[in-house]
């Protein structure tokens, strides 16, 4: 999260550019470990309920992307 600015979009491309993703898998699931304190727009294939709650509590939003 430290590599992202407030209200920035977090998706496959932004994660790949920052070196968070390795390999060819394009499906992304966010889990609820760790803390988040800036609002982000998260576009992923799946997310845990805990992660969704943390993102929304920080002022961000979650969009589920279908493949």
N, C-alpha and C positions, 0 to 999 in steps of 0.2 A: 504494500500500500504506500510505502514511503516514496516510491518512484512515480506516483500519480499525483496530479494536481486536483484541487477541489472541482467537482462537477465534470470531471473528465470521463469519457466513455472507456469502460474496461470491457474488451471483447477479445476474440481470438487474435486479431491483428495486433492490438496494443500489447497483449501478453507475449506474443511471439517476438515482437520488436524489442521488448525489454528482457528477453532471455528466460522467461518463466516457463515456456513450453519447449519440449524437446520431442523429436520424433514426428510422425506424420498424423497422429490422431488429432482430429479437429473437433472432437466433442469435449466440452468443458463442463465440469460440475464443481461448484464452489461449496466447500464445507465450512462449518461454523467455528473452526479453531482460530485463535488469535483475536485481536481487537481492531476496530476501525473507528476513526474519529473524524474523517472528512467525508463529505457527500460525494458519492460516485454514481455513475449510471452504468450498471452492470448488465451486459447482454451475454447470457450463457445458455447452455442446453439444459442444465439442471442445477438445482441449488437446494441445500438443506434448509429446513425451516429456521434453524438457529442462525444460519448465515444471512438469510433474508431479513430476519428481525434486526440483526446488528446493522446491516446496511441501511435499512429504513430508519432505524433509530438515529443514525448519524446524518440523516437528511437526504440520503441517496434513494435510488429506485432500482428495481430489478425488472428486466425484460427477459422472458424465456424465448429463445430462438429455436424454432423447429428445423430439423434437418430434412 
